[in-house]
Amino acid sequence: MKYEDITKRIIGRAMRVHSISGNEFQEVIYQRALAIEMNLEGLTSEREKEMPIFYKSYNIGTRRVDFFC
């Protein structure tokens, strides 16, 4: 896999957030915690990034993604 190493690092940080925080909070709390973990891991990311959606090279709208790495 082309991005296997970075994928493992991202998943590892997400698992760390879950193991420390549990499952009692709203999504925004996990997003903030994951942003901290990504930064500590040296991973560059953006939260709530607006992304263009293309269909056959035509821009047909946008979508906001939780994280862009």
KAQUIKA-V987036 format. One record per helix or strand of 3 or more residues. SS is the DSSP state (H for helix, E for strand). FROM is the first residue (numbers start at 1). TO is the last residue. If there is no record, write none. Layout:
BEGIN
<<SS,FROM,TO> <SS,FROM,TO>>
END
This chain:
BEGIN
<<H,4,21> <H,27,40> <E,46,55> <E,58,68>>
END
